[in-house]
Structure formats: C-alpha cells, structure tokens
Amino acid sequence: MADQESGFAQELREATKSDHDGTGTSTYMSALFDGRLGREQYAALVAQLHPVYDLLEQAADRMSGDPVAGAFALDGLSRRDALEADLAFLYGPDWRDRIDRIDRDAGLQATRRYCDRLREVCFDWPGGFVAHHYTRYLGDLSGGQYMGVQVRKILGLAAGEDGVRFYRFPGAPKTFKEQYRALLDAAPWDEVERARIVDEVKRAYRLNAEITAELGHVLDIEPAA
C-alpha cells in the first residue's frame, strides 16, 4: 500500500476538499444540522437519494468483474436496502408509488441530472464508477454519521431504528474508510486517469449540492436567522 501521506487517497482528499466543504452550506443542509427540519422535509431528501443509490448499486453489480473497480463495493457498504426500509417507515408500505408520484409531479431537476450522469459514466468507466461511489459512501461514513445523529433527533429515534437505518453500517466506519483508502492507493491508475477521477469527484460533489440547494427552494426553507 502506498504511503498514506502521498498516496492517491490523500491526493484525492486534498484536491476536492473545497468541493466537499461546499456541500454542507445549502439552506437545506444548514437547517438539517440545526435541527430545524420536520419529518416530511427530511423524507423529501431520502426520496431523492433512493434513485442515486439504486443506480450506484446497479453499477456496482456491473463492475463486480472489473479487477480494480469491483473491489470498491465492500461488503456492508450497500445502502439501498436500508434506504428502502427508511422510506417504508417515512412514507408507508406504498412508498414506491408515493415517491413515483412525487417524481412525476414535482421531481427535482437536480436529481435527474445526477442520475443522468451516473448512467453516463458509472456503468462502463471504472474510474467514473469509483469517483461517484467514493463521493457518496465515504461521505456516509464520515459526515453522514453526524447527519444521522441530527436525523435521530428530528424523528425521535434510537440508532438503527427504521427511519435512520441508512446511517447504520454493519461495522466500524473507521475500518471501512481505511479499507477504502487502501484500495485507492493500490489502484494502478496513471496520472492522467487520476486527474480524470479527481475532476469527476468534483462534479459529483456539485451534483449532490445541487439536490439540497433545490430542495431548500422547493420546500421554502428559510435561512437561519
């Protein structure tokens, strides 16, 4: 494994730090971290995340035979089943029909753009798959853990209950992150491919930020005083 201080994991983190930091500054995310959102407002975010993770995990199945990208879909990282359990809790047993209606009637253009990009790059470009997979799952293992604490306060739930299963991994987040960073450092990408992946991670952060920015607008969430 490459030295953690000089490997691709560190390079990627440093090159995208400003992009990552910008994802939590939307009105919606500020309200979430401040505990100012209600159950319905939080459920709206979960509904937008579902198609993103559904596509990513379809792409993980497609990439399972790739000698490099296939290794990144670590056992226990998958979030789709947990998201679906949370959606059933938040919207009821007919959650699929309800979020389909929401998408038809008032679906976010930002979510559609995000999903379109996933379809473009995650199914036949290993580096593109890893870029988007990294952006979502390393975020869930890091800042997502604090976000889960805030959501539990909003919903009045204990850790691991329906409604917040998305944030619960079957193992220590630190262990998953160490494994993931080791895979990044070991990947045999040359300088040109690494630069392409960095650019795609930046794009993934922007696409993610656009969802929460549009959610704040659609839900008429007021900025903090």
N, C-alpha and C positions, 0 to 999 in steps of 0.2 A: 504494500500500500504506500502511496506517495505521502510525503511529509504533510501533515495536516495544515501546516503554515504555508505551504507552497503548492498544494495540490489543486485540482480543478474545483473541488467543493469550496475551498476558501476563495478562489478566484471568482467563482460564480456569485458567492455571497457578497463579496465586496463590490463587484461590478453592478449588482442590482439592488444594493442597499437603499438608495434613494427611491427607487421604484417601489420596493417593498414598504418603506416607511409611508409612502403616499397613499397606500390602500386603506389606511385606517382613519383618514381625515375627512371622509364624507359626512354629511349631516346625519345620514342613517347610522353609520358606524359610531359616530360620536354619541348619538342618542342611545345606542345599544350599550356601549361601555359605561354610560352614565346611569343606566337602569331606567331610562325614560320611555322604553317601548312596552307595548302590551302584547298579549299572546297573538292576536291577529296580525300585528305588524311583524312580529318575529316569524310567524308561519309563512308570511309572504316571501321572506328570504329563503326558507327551506324549500319552498316550491320552486324557486329559481335555481337552487343548487342541484336539484334532482336530475334534470336533463344533462347538466355538466358532468356529474359523476357517472351517470349512466353511460354516456359516450366514452369517458375516460376508461371505464372498466370494460367496455366493449373493445376498446383499442388495446387494453392490456391483454385481453384474450387473443387478439390478432397478433400481438407482438410476443406472445409467450415462447415462440420458437426462435426468436432473434437471440443470437449469442450474447449481445450486450444489453439491449433494452429489456429483454424478457426478465432479467434478474431484478429489475427495479420494482416489480409488482410483488413486494414482500408479503408473505403470509401474514394476515392480520391487518393489513392496511386498508383493504376494501371497505368502502363506506356506504355502498348502495343499499345493502340490507338494513343498516342502521338508519339511514335516511328514510327508507320506506316505513320502518317502524315508527319513526317520529312523525311522519306525515299522517299515518293512520291515527296516531294519538291526537294530532293537532286538527285534522280535518274530518276524522271519522272513517269508517270502513269503505266509504265510496270516494276516498281521497283521489284516486286516479281520475275519475270523472270530474271531480271538482276542480282539480288543477288544470285539467284539459280545458274546461270551460273558462277558467281564468286566463289561460294562454290565448284562447281564441278571442275573448272579449277585451282583454286588457294586458296581453302579454308584453313583456319588456323587449324592446328592440335590442337592448344591450345583451340580453340573454341569447337572443337569436344570433347576434354577431359572434358571441363567444362560441356557441355551438357550431356555427358555420366554420370557424377557424379550427376547432378541434377536428371536424370532419376532413378539413383540407390537409392537415399536417400530422395527425396522430396515428393514422392507420397505415401509412406507407413510408414515413420518415422516422426511423428510430430516435434520432436526436430531438425531433419535434415532439414525439411522444414523451420523452423524458423531461423536456422543458416544461410541458404543461403538467405532467404528473408531479414533478418536483414542486412547482409553484403551489399546487393545491395541497398535497399531502404533507410536505414539510411545514407548510403554514398551519395545517390542522394539528400537527404535533408540537408546534411552538405557540404562537399567539392564540391559536384556536383553543388551547387549554384554558387560557384566561377568559376567552369569549364564552366558553362553556360554563364557567362559574357565574358569569353575568346572566346567562340564559336561565340557569337554575334558579337564580333569584327572581327573575321575571315570572317564571312559571311556578315557583314554589315547590321545586322538586329536589329529590336527593340525586346524587351522582349515579348514572347508569340506568335511571328510570326512563320509560318511554317519554319522548319529548326532548331528551338530551342524550340519547344513545349515540348520536353522531360523534360526540366528543370523547367517547369512551373506547379506548383501544385495548385489545387483549394482551397487554404487556406494557412495559415502561416506555413512554415516549422517548426518553433519552436513548434507550437501546435501539429503537427503530431509527432514530436520527443518526446514530453512529454507524449503523449498517449502511444506511443510505449514502452517507458521505464517503464511506469507504468504496462503495460502488462507483460513485462519481470520480473519485481519484484513480480508480483502477481502469476506467473506461479508456479504450485505445483511440480516442478521438484526437485528430491533429489540431493545430492552432486554428485553421480555417473553420473546421467543424465546431470547435469550442466557441468561436466568435458567433457563429450562426445560432448556437444554442443559447448563448447569453442574450442575443437580440430577441429570440423567441420567448425567453423568460420575461424580459421587459414587456413584451407585447401581452403576455398572459397576465401580468400584474395590471396593465392598463385595462384589459377586458374585464377583469374581476372588479376593478374600481368603478368602471362604468355601470356595472349592475347595481351596486349600492348607491351610486350617485342618482341613477334613475329611480330607484326605489324610494329614496328620500323625497324626490319630486312628486312621484305618483301618490305616495301616502301622505303628502302635505306635512311632513315632519318639520317642526320648527327648529332652527339652530339654537344652540344653548345660549342662554342669556349672558 
